[in-house]
Structures are given as C-alpha cells and as structure tokens.
Amino acid sequence: MRRLDNIDLRLLRVFVALVEAGSFSAAQIALNLSQSTLSGHLAALERTLGGGPLCQRGRRGFRLTPFGEATLRAARQLFADIDTFQQRLGEFNGALVGRLRLGVVDGVVSSTWLGLQGAVGRYMAQAENVFIDLELGTPHDLERAIAEGRRDVVVGPFAQKAPGVVFLPLYREPHALYCGRGHPLFAAPASAIDQAAIERCAFSVRSYRLLEDLYRVGHPRASAGVVHMEAQVMLILSGRFIGFLPRHIGEGWVDLGLMRPLKPQTYHFESHHYVAYRSSDAERPLVQTFVRELVGAVPPREDRIPRQPGRSVPPA
C-alpha cells in the first residue's frame, strides 16, 4: 500500500458513500455519478490501496470483501479524526466548525417544540461553517447510536438506559387514539364507543412499543405494526385500523375531516421526549451550543397549551 498521505480522500469518501447506499445503482443517484465513473473511482482507490478488491458484485448483490470491511472502518475513523481536528482548531479560535451529527424520531416536524428546524436555524446563524448530518430513527436505534458515538445529539422518547449519556427532559408529547373516515367508528355516536367496540377494531401499533400500545387501550392483539408515523397515518386513513398518533399530527387530519379522535379523554397518553448527548461532550461547544438552542426553545410546562381535538390553530 502507498503512503497514507498519497491516498485521495475524495475516493475514500466515494467508497464510504457507496457502502452506505448499499448498491451501485443507489450510489449513482446519491453521488450523481455515472456507473462508469463510479466504477473508475473504485478501481482507482483499489490501485492506490493495493490490497485487492474492496467489494464484490453479482447475483448475490453488493457485498464487501474482508479488505473492504477493514478499509471502511479505517476510512470512517479517518474522517472522524479529521472532523475532530477541525473542531479543536475552531474551538481554539472561538469558532464552531466541523460536523454535528443529529438524530431524531420521525413525525416531529409539525410539532412546535419537538421539530428541530427552529433550533437548526438559530444554530446555523452562529455556526455557518458546521456541517449538519441529520438522521431519523427509532428511539432504540437513536439511543444506541448516541451510546456508541455515532450521533452527537439525539431527541426522542428514550428509556434512559444508555451508560455515559446525559438525558435532559424536553417535552411531553400528547397522543390520542384515531380512526379514519370510512371506519365503522368514524360516524358512531360517542355513547357507542365503549371498550367492547374498541376491542373489535383492527389495531395498528408501533412495532418497537407493541405491548405499551396494547396495554394503554386494553386491546387483545395487534393487527398491524409500523415503525414510522407516516405509515401509521396511512393505515388509519385506510379506514380499516385505529391507532395512536401524536396530536400535532392527528389533529391536522381531523381538521380535514379525514380522522376522528376516539374518546380522547379516555384513550390518551403523553410520550416523554428527551435530548441526549454523551457525558464526554459536556464541555464541547459544537454540541452544547445546539443543546442550549433546543432546550431554550421549549417553554415551561404551564405555558404549553397542546392542540385540543378539532382545533385548527397550532400552539403559539
């Protein structure tokens, strides 16, 4: 292998992007490169490294060779070290530079307080040289990512079990149980929506919180499972399922006449969301500046007025 300082970093970044895309066709779209150009970059990197093929392509799909796996680990560590180098120099000069890796559960963009867009906007006004890497994930995946150092800041309803991680309470997100237009309960009088009626309905649950959703309703079994809130919306709108949604999502569909909350005073709960970061980053300006922007935007609990079923005006 040639000296490390002769390796083209751009080729390494193309290789990492290829692996993360999972296939050459997906990488072509992500990188905006033709197949011949992408193949040429990979061949050039293999010649530079001199350790043999990095991956194999064929009927069994795209997969890394042992040398490719070793190269991937080394490349990711190299880029992490470069980011750390830039951050340390920037912090010495009082500037925020480098890469900030964020993670958040899906379905929060319509929430006044849980959506990251406001915090990102305020953060970038003072950190224009920071590269934002934002990823969506389940609470379990994000909690594991922060513990393993693959994310810098994550937001979601966590179990708070990851060692070496600081969890700051952020917001309690109200949920209600909904059905869609066309469902037997959509036009039913409130008096007809009793426990027996609920138990007769096909119930869609969050796959990663299966027993919790069933327990809250007292339902005997799940008829569908979802990971993302958009999928939950689709199933409810089909008119065949009932299921829980955050109220900032569900009430928008209620306003359109496409959903109905089912006895919201009975079937409801609050999901406790936290912002989390590693305790080793407690003094890291790149992370702490963003955490302050996020936490500072959440009003005291007594000032939070969540939307009520049927209201079309979001909280101020």
C-alpha positions as CSV (number, residue, x, y, z in Angstrom):
1,M,0.0,0.0,0.0
2,R,1.2,3.5,-0.8
3,R,1.9,6.1,1.9
4,L,-1.3,7.3,3.6
5,D,-0.6,10.9,2.6
6,N,-0.9,9.9,-1.1
7,I,-4.4,8.5,-0.7
8,D,-7.1,10.6,-2.4
9,L,-9.6,11.4,0.3
10,R,-12.3,12.0,-2.3
11,L,-12.0,8.4,-3.5
12,L,-12.4,7.2,0.1
13,R,-15.5,9.4,0.5
14,V,-16.9,7.9,-2.7
15,F,-16.3,4.4,-1.3
16,V,-18.0,5.2,2.0
17,A,-21.0,6.7,0.2
18,L,-21.2,3.6,-2.0
19,V,-21.2,1.3,1.0
20,E,-23.8,3.4,2.8
21,A,-26.0,3.4,-0.3
22,G,-25.9,-0.3,-0.4
23,S,-25.6,-0.7,-4.2
24,F,-24.0,0.8,-7.2
25,S,-27.3,2.0,-8.6
26,A,-28.3,3.7,-5.4
27,A,-24.8,5.3,-5.1
28,Q,-25.1,6.6,-8.6
29,I,-28.2,8.6,-7.6
30,A,-26.7,9.7,-4.3
31,L,-23.4,10.9,-5.8
32,N,-24.8,12.0,-9.2
33,L,-22.2,9.9,-11.0
34,S,-22.5,7.6,-13.9
35,Q,-21.8,3.9,-13.4
36,S,-18.6,4.0,-15.4
37,T,-17.3,7.0,-13.4
38,L,-18.2,5.3,-10.1
39,S,-16.5,2.1,-11.2
40,G,-13.5,4.1,-12.2
41,H,-13.2,5.8,-8.9
42,L,-13.5,2.4,-7.1
43,A,-10.8,0.9,-9.3
44,A,-8.5,3.9,-8.7
45,L,-8.9,3.5,-4.9
46,E,-8.2,-0.2,-5.1
47,R,-5.0,0.5,-7.1
48,T,-4.0,3.2,-4.6
49,L,-4.5,1.0,-1.6
50,G,-3.0,-2.1,-3.2
51,G,-4.9,-4.6,-1.0
52,G,-7.1,-6.2,-3.6
53,P,-10.8,-5.8,-4.4
54,L,-12.9,-3.8,-2.0
55,C,-16.2,-5.3,-2.9
56,Q,-17.9,-8.0,-5.0
57,R,-20.9,-7.6,-7.3
58,G,-23.0,-10.3,-8.8
59,R,-26.2,-12.3,-8.4
60,R,-25.7,-12.3,-4.6
61,G,-25.7,-8.5,-4.7
62,F,-23.2,-6.0,-3.5
63,R,-21.0,-7.0,-0.6
64,L,-17.7,-6.0,0.9
65,T,-14.6,-8.2,0.9
66,P,-12.7,-8.6,4.2
67,F,-10.3,-5.9,2.9
68,G,-13.2,-3.7,2.0
69,E,-14.6,-4.0,5.5
70,A,-11.2,-3.1,7.0
71,T,-11.0,-0.1,4.6
72,L,-14.5,1.0,5.6
73,R,-13.7,1.0,9.3
74,A,-10.4,2.8,8.7
75,A,-12.0,5.4,6.4
76,R,-14.8,6.2,8.9
77,Q,-12.2,6.6,11.7
78,L,-10.1,8.8,9.4
79,F,-13.0,11.1,8.6
80,A,-14.0,11.3,12.3
81,D,-10.4,12.2,13.2
82,I,-10.4,15.0,10.5
83,D,-13.7,16.3,12.0
84,T,-12.2,16.3,15.4
85,F,-9.1,18.1,14.2
86,Q,-11.2,20.8,12.6
87,Q,-13.3,21.2,15.7
88,R,-10.4,21.6,18.0
89,L,-8.8,24.2,15.9
90,G,-12.1,26.0,15.5
91,E,-12.8,25.9,19.2
92,F,-9.3,27.3,20.0
93,N,-10.2,30.3,17.8
94,G,-13.7,30.6,19.4
95,A,-15.5,29.3,16.2
96,L,-18.0,26.5,15.7
97,V,-16.7,24.3,12.9
98,G,-16.9,20.6,12.0
99,R,-19.7,18.1,11.7
100,L,-22.7,17.9,14.0
101,R,-24.4,14.5,13.9
102,L,-28.1,14.8,14.9
103,G,-30.7,12.2,15.4
104,V,-34.5,12.5,15.9
105,V,-37.5,10.3,15.8
106,D,-39.8,10.7,12.8
107,G,-43.1,12.6,12.8
108,V,-41.9,15.7,14.8
109,V,-41.6,18.3,12.0
110,S,-45.1,19.5,12.6
111,S,-44.5,19.9,16.4
112,T,-43.9,23.4,17.5
113,W,-41.5,22.2,20.2
114,L,-40.1,18.9,19.1
115,G,-39.2,19.9,15.5
116,L,-35.5,20.5,15.1
117,Q,-35.9,23.0,12.3
118,G,-36.1,26.1,14.6
119,A,-33.1,25.0,16.7
120,V,-31.1,24.2,13.5
121,G,-31.9,27.7,12.0
122,R,-30.8,29.5,15.2
123,Y,-27.7,27.3,15.5
124,M,-26.6,27.8,11.9
125,A,-26.9,31.6,12.3
126,Q,-23.9,31.3,14.6
127,A,-22.2,28.2,13.2
128,E,-22.3,28.7,9.4
129,N,-19.2,26.5,9.0
130,V,-20.8,23.5,10.7
131,F,-21.9,20.5,8.5
132,I,-25.3,19.2,9.7
133,D,-25.8,15.4,9.5
134,L,-29.4,14.7,10.4
135,E,-30.8,11.2,10.7
136,L,-34.2,9.8,11.6
137,G,-34.5,6.6,13.7
138,T,-36.5,4.7,16.2
139,P,-35.9,5.6,19.9
140,H,-34.0,2.4,20.4
141,D,-31.7,2.9,17.4
142,L,-31.0,6.5,18.4
143,E,-30.3,5.7,22.0
144,R,-27.8,3.1,20.8
145,A,-26.3,5.5,18.3
146,I,-25.6,8.1,21.0
147,A,-24.1,5.5,23.3
148,E,-21.8,4.1,20.6
149,G,-20.7,7.6,19.5
150,R,-22.3,7.5,16.0
151,R,-24.6,10.6,16.9
152,D,-23.7,13.7,18.9
153,V,-27.2,14.8,19.9
154,V,-30.5,12.8,19.7
155,V,-34.1,13.6,20.5
156,G,-36.8,11.1,21.3
157,P,-38.8,9.2,23.9
158,F,-35.8,7.2,25.4
159,A,-35.6,4.6,28.0
160,Q,-32.6,6.4,29.5
161,K,-30.6,3.2,29.9
162,A,-27.5,4.1,27.8
163,P,-24.4,4.4,30.0
164,G,-22.3,7.6,29.8
165,V,-25.2,9.6,28.3
166,V,-26.9,12.7,29.7
167,F,-30.7,12.9,29.2
168,L,-32.4,16.2,29.6
169,P,-36.2,16.3,29.8
170,L,-37.5,18.3,26.8
171,Y,-41.3,17.9,26.3
172,R,-44.3,15.6,26.9
173,E,-45.9,14.9,23.6
174,P,-49.7,14.3,23.9
175,H,-51.1,11.4,21.9
176,A,-54.7,10.4,21.1
177,L,-56.4,7.3,19.5
178,Y,-57.7,7.9,16.0
179,C,-59.8,6.2,13.3
180,G,-60.1,7.3,9.7
181,R,-63.1,8.3,7.6
182,G,-64.8,5.1,6.4
183,H,-64.1,3.3,9.7
184,P,-67.2,1.9,11.5
185,L,-66.5,4.2,14.5
186,F,-65.9,7.4,12.4
187,A,-69.6,8.4,12.5
188,A,-70.6,6.4,15.5
189,P,-72.1,8.4,18.5
190,A,-69.8,8.7,21.5
191,S,-72.0,6.6,23.5
192,A,-71.4,3.6,21.2
193,I,-67.6,3.8,21.5
194,D,-67.2,1.6,24.5
195,Q,-64.4,-0.9,25.4
196,A,-66.1,-3.7,23.5
197,A,-66.3,-1.5,20.3
198,I,-62.6,-0.7,20.6
199,E,-61.6,-4.3,21.1
200,R,-63.5,-5.3,17.9
201,C,-61.4,-2.9,15.8
202,A,-58.2,-3.8,14.0
203,F,-55.4,-2.1,16.0
204,S,-52.2,-0.7,14.5
205,V,-49.3,-0.4,16.9
206,R,-45.8,0.9,16.9
207,S,-43.7,-2.2,16.4
208,Y,-41.0,-1.1,18.8
209,R,-43.6,-0.3,21.5
210,L,-46.0,-3.2,20.9
211,L,-47.1,-4.1,24.4
212,E,-47.3,-0.5,25.5
213,D,-49.9,0.5,22.9
214,L,-51.9,-2.7,23.5
215,Y,-51.8,-2.1,27.3
216,R,-53.0,1.5,27.0
217,V,-56.1,0.5,25.1
218,G,-56.7,-2.8,26.8
219,H,-56.8,-4.4,23.3
220,P,-56.3,-8.2,23.0
221,R,-54.0,-8.1,19.9
222,A,-52.4,-6.1,17.2
223,S,-53.5,-6.4,13.6
224,A,-50.7,-4.2,12.1
225,G,-47.3,-2.8,13.1
226,V,-45.5,0.3,12.0
227,V,-42.1,1.9,12.7
228,H,-42.7,5.4,11.3
229,M,-45.6,7.8,12.0
230,E,-46.3,8.4,8.3
231,A,-47.0,4.7,8.0
232,Q,-49.4,4.9,10.9
233,V,-51.2,7.8,9.2
234,M,-51.6,5.7,6.1
235,L,-53.1,2.8,7.9
236,I,-55.5,4.9,9.9
237,L,-56.6,6.8,6.7
238,S,-57.4,3.4,5.1
239,G,-60.5,3.3,7.3
240,R,-59.5,-0.2,8.5
241,F,-57.4,0.5,11.5
242,I,-57.4,2.5,14.7
243,G,-54.1,3.6,16.3
244,F,-52.3,6.2,18.3
245,L,-50.8,9.4,16.8
246,P,-49.2,12.5,18.3
247,R,-51.9,15.1,18.4
248,H,-49.9,17.6,16.4
249,I,-50.1,15.1,13.6
250,G,-53.6,13.7,14.1
251,E,-55.4,17.0,14.5
252,G,-54.4,18.2,11.1
253,W,-56.2,15.3,9.6
254,V,-59.2,15.9,11.9
255,D,-59.4,19.4,10.5
256,L,-59.6,18.0,7.0
257,G,-62.4,15.7,8.1
258,L,-60.4,12.6,7.5
259,M,-59.8,11.4,11.0
260,R,-61.6,11.3,14.3
261,P,-60.2,11.1,17.8
262,L,-61.8,8.3,19.8
263,K,-62.8,9.3,23.3
264,P,-59.6,11.5,23.8
265,Q,-60.3,11.9,27.5
266,T,-60.1,8.1,27.9
267,Y,-57.6,6.9,25.3
268,H,-54.6,9.2,25.5
269,F,-51.1,9.4,26.9
270,E,-48.0,11.6,26.9
271,S,-44.7,10.5,25.4
272,H,-41.8,11.9,27.4
273,H,-39.1,13.2,25.0
274,Y,-35.5,13.9,25.9
275,V,-32.5,15.5,24.3
276,A,-29.4,13.3,24.9
277,Y,-25.7,13.7,24.4
278,R,-22.6,11.8,25.7
279,S,-21.3,13.0,29.1
280,S,-17.8,13.3,27.5
281,D,-19.3,16.1,25.3
282,A,-20.4,18.1,28.3
283,E,-17.8,20.8,27.6
284,R,-17.8,20.5,23.8
285,P,-19.1,23.8,22.3
286,L,-20.2,22.3,19.0
287,V,-22.7,20.1,20.9
288,Q,-23.6,22.3,23.9
289,T,-24.5,25.3,21.7
290,F,-27.0,23.2,19.9
291,V,-28.4,21.7,23.0
292,R,-28.9,25.1,24.5
293,E,-30.8,26.3,21.4
294,L,-33.0,23.3,21.5
295,V,-33.8,23.3,25.2
296,G,-34.2,27.1,25.4
297,A,-37.0,27.0,22.8
298,V,-39.2,24.8,25.0
299,P,-41.5,26.9,27.2
300,P,-42.2,26.0,30.9
301,R,-44.7,23.2,31.2
302,E,-47.5,25.5,32.4
303,D,-47.1,27.6,29.2
304,R,-47.5,24.7,26.9
305,I,-51.0,24.5,25.5
306,P,-51.3,21.5,23.2
307,R,-53.9,21.4,20.5
308,Q,-57.3,20.1,21.5
309,P,-59.1,17.7,19.3
310,G,-60.8,19.6,16.4
311,R,-58.8,22.8,16.8
312,S,-57.0,24.1,13.7
313,V,-54.8,26.6,15.3
314,P,-51.4,25.3,16.5
315,P,-50.0,26.3,19.9
316,A,-48.3,29.7,20.0
